[in-house]
Amino acid sequence: MIELYPEFYNDVFGPIMQPGSSSHMAAPCRAGYLCNSLLGEEVAEILVELDNDGSFKGTFGTMNEDLGMLNGAMGHLPDYKGFFQVKANLKSQGIPYKFDFCTMKESPHINSLKFIITGVSGKQATLVANSIGGGMIETVWANGYSFVGKGDTYVLCVFDRERALATDVLAAKISAVQPVLECGMGEGQNKIDEQNPEKGYGIGVMHWFKIDCALTEDAKAVLDGIAKEVSGIDYAVMKPILPVPTTSTKKPQLYKDMVEWRRLAAEQGKTLPEVAIDYEMAASGWDREQVVAYMRDTIMPAMYRRTHALYEEDVTPITTPFTELHYKKWHAAMPTLPLNMGVISKSIQYVMAGQPPVEGVLNVPGPMGTGGGFIFGVLSAVQETLDLPQETLLRGLFVAAGVGAICYTRSAPTGEVTGCTGECGCCSAMAAAAVAEMLGGTPEQVEAAASMALQASVGWPCDPIPGGKDMPCMARVLFVATMSIVYAQWALAGQDPVLPFHEVLDVADTIGRGLSGDLLCTARGGHCAAPTAKKLACSFREWHSKQ
């Protein structure tokens, strides 16, 4: 069994996606994509079930949740070019869709959802999954069979309604023609529908096989042969949803906190960015040049465009009656603001430009939906202000990624689990550490910057106001974006953070998990409970229901 752990391009800076929330839009999109893979034919009808008490209900529509779910169900990933046309395309194709808010029995997770997709033949595929933060998901049920996976590999699912096959015997046959990473068996959940036997998934067992490439023709021949000989056998393949799939080349996790990271750097005579690259090489199985090239040639250009496109290109943000174009107001007022100066103002300029959705201008989460842009906006402002080389900015991004991997290792950096501390707070720590690295700080100072930045944001709820013009999110983003620069300089001035970063992270995790469900991105508590916020939410939901 290969140990899974957070890595840079799946968990920290990913998925690269159309504008929206990583946990509320990209993750549901990915879950729908997996369900579409199970179906294996053209879609005729889409049903998405969502928990009445879950986080999706309160914010539905504010973070492109519905668009993500529909695109995934149609077999598209979050970066799909026609993402915003999905409802019009479904209408033109005569494919009905429905979102049903009900009691979710299959999973207690606050971010759970269930896809039920019917194909043109009448065949039906179902998938229950949890959005666990940063665009990552964890499956719970696949076609009515228990299966825990994260979409990090191809998964061959062999449905055995009569329990006629033994997993080990089947594994031997598959392994002879297809490399298998891991295998197991999922119990069935449902009884067969006698009136619609083609929909009778969930009886018997499902044998599953994680494989590190698409199903080979030889494997298909073996499976087709078994299906002919044995009654009640069918199979499907779920495709990977992550840019860095798990393979047999994956090595153990290199470090789990900054103390260990710093120790490795000292022992090996390397910088923190160099050890961070080693971490990603172990996680991905890529060589050094592949790891660096992906950050330099894929991640950086996407982040740059997200934070600079509104100033440098002829693009237009997507707006609604509830949109506030903060970047325009700030940009227009900059020349007249009496305290407008230097890197702080430039950081605000780029961070604000990274907020409004622009069709085709992709987001890079990190971990919040616009977090990669927020982090890059800060780093870009520092680089431009001090005229630093691109290589310095690249070093900063690898340090930010290394800090982010620790956040995902020891916590759940998502608003639905640990509040806005898990999103804005972790982004702030990542940015502060990166700036300290760019300014020539020692490894100890880099950790101090991350620790102090996170200490300042412990206990924040996640309470975005539907129809509230990005508040209070934008206020927090600007706070941590500007203060990450301050904390980086404070660390360089020699301030002792007292607590190592991982201890602060553990504190933040404990406090975040102790927050009421009303404060975890459900749009029920915190600022959302204010009278004006309630009125705005009502207005927004009335408007959205007509779209």
N, C-alpha and C positions, 0 to 999 in steps of 0.2 A: 504494500500500500504506500503510495507516494504522499508525503506530508504536504498539505496545502497551507500556504501562508501568504500574507499580503505582499504584492509586488507593485512596481511603479506604474506600469502601463495598463494594468487591469484595475487595480484598486485605487491608487492615489491620483494619477492624472488620466482619468478615463471614466466613462467612454467619451470619445469625441462625438459630439451630438448636435443636433439642431437645438435651438433655444428652448429651455424649459428646465424643470427640476430633475436632477440626476436620480433621486429616489422616487419621485412621483411621476416622472415621465419616462426617463430612459430605462429604469428597471422594469416597469410594467411592459414597456415595448419589447424588452428582451424576453420576458416571460411569455408574451404572446407569440414571439418568434419561435420559441421552443414548442409551443402548442401547435403552431402551424407545421413545424417539422414532423410532429407526431401524426398529423392529419395526412400529409403526403399527397394531397390533391387540391384542386381549385376550391376556393371558399364559396359557400352558398349563403351562410348566415353566421353572425357573431353575437354571442352573449357573454357579457362580463359581469360576474357577481362580486360585489364589494360589501364589506362589513358595515352595518349601520353604526357601529361604535368605533370603527377604524378611522385612520387619519385621512383616507381618500375622500370621505364624504364631506368633511368640513371645508376642504380646499378645492373641491372638484371644479376643474376648468381654469383655475388661476395659474396652474403650472403646466398646462398642456397635457394633463393626465389623460383625457379622453383621446387626444390625437396619438399619444404614445401607445395606448392600448390597441387602438384600431390599426395603426401601422404595423405593430408586432403581429397581430392576428392575421394580417395579410402577407406576412413573411418579409417584412422590412425591419432593418435595424435602425437605431436612433439617428444615424447620419444620413438617412435616405433623402435624396434630393426633392422628391415630391411629397415630403412629410406633411406640409400644411394643406395639401390638396386632397387628403385622404377622404374626408367626408363627401366632397364633391365627386370623387372617383367612385366611391361606394354607391352613391345615389345613381350615377350614370350607368353603373353595372347592375343595378337592381339588387344589391346585396344589403339586406336589412341588418341593423345592429341595435343592441340594447344594453344599457347599463342598469343592473338591478341591485339596489341597495337592500340587503337582507341580513339575516344572522349567518355569519360565516362559521360553519361547524367544523370544517376541515383543518383550520389553523387558528390559534389564539393570538397570533402576531398582529400588532396594530397596523401593519402595512401588508396584510395578506389580500390576495385576490384570486379569483378562479375564472379561467377561460373555458368556455364551451363553444367549440367551433364545429359547425356542420359543413361537410363537403358536398360537392355536386352529386355524388352517388348516394347521399344519405348517411354516409359514414360520419361518425362523430369523434372528436378528440377533446380531451379535457386535461387541464393542468392547473394545479394549485401551487402557488409560490408566494414567498415573502420577499418584499423589498427590504434589504438589510443595510442600505446606505451606500451613497456614492455610485449608484447605478448597478450595484451588485445585487444578485438575487440568490435565494435558496429554494429549491423545489421541495415540495412536500408530497404531492401525489401526481402521478403521470398516468392518464387514462384509468384512474381509479385504483392504481397500485402505489404503495408507499415507495418513494424514491427521494433520497436527499442528494442533491447535486447543485453545482454552481455554474453550470454551463461552460466549464473550463475544458471539456473534451467532447469528442463525438461520443454519443451513448447509444449503443445498440440495445434495443428493448425487444425481448422475445416474449410474447404473450402466450401463456400456457394455461388455457381455461380448464383443462382436465387434469392438471398436475401430472402430466404424462412424462415429463422430462426431469432429469436430475441436473442441477446446475453444474456440478463438476464434470459430468459426462459431456454436457453441451459445451462447457468451457474448453475441454480438450479438443473437440471438433473445430470450434471457432479459432482457437489458438494456433491450430495447424495451418490456417490460411490467413490469419489476421492477427497482428500484434495486439495483445490485450494488456492493459495497465492494471485493471482491477475488475472484479466481478462480484455479483451478489444476487440476492433475490428479494423482491418486494411482495408483500401479501396483498391480496385483493380487498377492495373496500365494499363493492356493491354486488347485488344479485343481477342476473341477466334480465333484460326486459323482453318478455316472451313475445310481445307484440312487435318489437323492433330488435330482432336478434343481432342486426348489424351494429347496434349501439351497445352491445353487451360487454363493454369493457369493465374490468374491476372484479371479475370472478376468477378463481384459481390463483395463479401467481404470475409475476413478471420476472424473468431472468434478465439482468442487466449487465452490460459489459462496457466499461470505459475503454475506448480505443483511441490511438493517437493520430489517426488519419481517417479519411472517408472509407466507407465499406468497400472492400475489394470485390472484383467480379467473382473470384473464387469463393469468398465468404457468402456472397449472394446465392451462388449455386448450391452451397451446402445448406443454407437456410431454406431455399426453395425446395430442396430435396426433402428436408425434414417436414416441411409444411404439407407436402404431398403424402407422406407416409403416416403422419401422426395427426389425429383429429384435434381441432381447436387450437392450432398453432398459427400465429401471425407475428409479424415483426415490423418495426419502424426504427428510424435513426434520428435522434435529436442532434442537430448541428451545434458546434460551439458558438457561444456568443461573445467570447473574450478575444481581444487582439493577440494575447499571448497564451495560447493553449498549453495545458499541462502535458508534458511528454516524459519519457523515461529518463531524459537528461537532467531533470530537475534535481537540485542538490538541497541539503538541509539549510534552514534559515541561518544567515550569517550572524545577525545580531537582533536583539529584541529591545534594547534600550540604548540611550546615548552613551552611557558609561562603557558599555561593551564595545560600541562603535568607536569611541575615542581610544579605548585600549588597543583595539586591532590596528588603528592608524599609528599609534605610538610604536607598537611592537614591529610593525612591518615597514616603518619609515614612510608611510603614505599620508596623503591629505584626506580629510573627510570625504570630499567628492570622489576621490579614487576608490575608497573603500565602499562608498555607495554604489559605484559602478560594479564593483566586485559582487555586491549584494544582488544586483539585478542580473548579473551574469549567472549566478547560482540559481536564481529563481526562474529565469526564462530559458536557460540553456543556450542563449545567444552568446556570440563572442563579443569582445570589447567594442569593436568597431560597430557592430550591429546595435548594441545598447546605446552608444553615443549618437549614432546616426539617427535613431528613432527620436531621441530627444531633440536633436539639432534640426532635423529635416522635417519632422512631422509635428511634434508637440509645440516647439517654439514658434513656427510660422502660424499655426492655428491660434495660439495665445496672442501673438502680435496682432493678427488681423482682428481678433475679437476686441482688443482694447484700442485699436487705432483706426479701424475701418470707417467709423462715423466721422472722423476728421480728415481722412485721406482718400476716401472713395465716394462714389456717387451711389450710396445705399440709403435705404429708408427704413427706419424701425417699424415693426408691427405695433400698431396702437389700437386701443379700445377707448371707450368713454372714461375708463378708469385709469388710463395711463398718464404718468408724469414723466416727461423727458428731462430728467435731472441734469444730464450732461449739457443740454442746451443752455439752461439757466446759469449753470456754473461757468461755462465757457464765455457766455455773454457778459457776466458780471466780473470775471477775473481782472480786467484792466482797472476796474474801479474799486476793488476791494482793498482797504487800507493795509491789511496784513498779508496780502497775497504775495507769496515769495517762494522761490526755490522748489526743492524736491517735494515738500509736503503738498503744495498746490498742484504740481504736475502729477503726483500720485493720485490725488483726488480726481483730476481730469481724466486719467486713464481708467481708473476704477469705475467712475460713473459711466464712461463710454462702454464699459463691458457689461452693463446691466440690461439695457433694453433689448428685447429680442429682435434680431435682424435675420430674415429668412436667408438661408444659405451661408451665413456667417456663423460658423460652428463654435459651440462652447467646449471648453475642456474643464470638466469638474475638478475639484481638488480640495476637500471632498465635496463641498456644496456645489450646486449646479453651475454657478458662475465663479467658483473659487479659484480655478486655474487662472482665469482672467484677472481676478482680484490680486492674486499673488504676483502674476506677471506684471500687472500695472505698477505695483510697488517696485519690483525689481527693475523694470524698464525705466521708471522715473529716476531711480538711483544711478543706473548705468548712463543715461543721457545727461543727467546733471553733472556727473563727475567725468564724463567722457571716457568711460571704461570700455575695454574691448569686449566683443561678443563672447569671447571665451570666459570672461569673468561672470557674465550673466548665466552662461551654461553651467558653470560650477555652482552658482547659487541655486539653480533649478535642481541639480542633483542632490544638494543638501536638503532643499525643501522636500524632495521626493523621499529622501531617507527618513526625515522626521515624520512625514505622512505615513510611511510604512509602519513606524512604531505606533502611531495613533491607531491604525487599523489592527495592529497586533494586540494591543492592550485595552482597546475600547471599541465602541461602535460610533464612529463619528458621523452621526446622522441625527437630525432634529427629532425624529420619531422615537429615539431611544435615549439620547443624552442631551436633548435640547440644543439650543443654538451654540452652546459651548462646543458641542461636537462638530459643528460646522464652522461658524465664524471663529471660534476660539482656536480650533486646530489649524485653520488657515492662517490665523495670526501668528501662531507659533512657527509654522512653516516659513512664513514670510520673514519674520524676525531673524530666525536662524540663517536664512539665505542672505539677508542683508549683512548680517555680521560676518558671514563668510566672504562676501564680496568686498567688504571694507577691510579685509585682512585680519579678522579676529582669530584668536587661537581656538582650538577645539573646545576648550573650557568656556570661552566667551560665547561661542556659537550655542552651546547648550544653555548657558545662562540666559541668552536672549530668548530662546524658545520657552524656557521655564517661566520667566517673568511675564511674557506675553500671555501665556495660558493662565497664569495665576490671576490676571486681571479680568478674565472672562468666565471664570467658574460660576456655575449656577444660573446661567442665562436660559430662559425658556425659548421655545420655538413657537412663535405666535404671529405668523404673517396674517395681516388683515385682508380678507377677500375684498377686492375693490379698493384697497387702501393705498394705492399709489406706491407700492413697494415698501411701505412702512410696517413695522419698525425695522425691517431687514436692512434697508438702505442706511439707516442711522447707525446700526451696529457695524455694517461693513465699512463705513467711513471711519468709525472709531478705531477699529482694529487695523485698517489699512494704514492710517497715519501713525497710530501708536506702535505698530510693529517697527517702524523706523526709529522711533524714540527708544524702544526697548533694546534694539540692536546697538544704538549708541551708548545707552546706559551700561550695557554689558561690556562694551569696549572701554568704558570709563572705569571699569573695575568693580562694578556692583556685584555683590555676592547674592545669588538668587535664593540661598539657604537650602531649597529643596531641589534635588535633581529632577530633570524633566519627567521621568517616568513616574515619580511619586506624585507630581502635580497631576499628571494624566490619570493616575489611579483615583485621586481625590475627585477630579472632574467627572470621572465615570461613575463613581459612587453617588455623588450628588445628583448628576443628571438622571440616573436610573431611579432616583428617589422622587423625581418630580411627578406631579399629578398628570394623568393622561390628558387632562385639559390643556396642559402646557407643552405637549409634544406634537406640534404641527397638526392639531385637530381643529384649529380655528374656533375653539370654545372658550379658552381661558386667556389669562394674561391681557395684553392690549386688546385682544379680540372681544373681551367681555365689556369693554367700555361702551357706553350708550351710542356714541357716534360710530364706533366700529361696527356695532350690530346693524345700524341703519345702512352703512355702506355695504355690508355683507348681503343684506336683503336685496339691495338694489342690484348688486353684481349678480346674484343668483337668478334674479328675475330676468336680467339681460341675457345671461349665458343660456338660460333655458330656451330662449328664442333663436339661438344661433344654429 
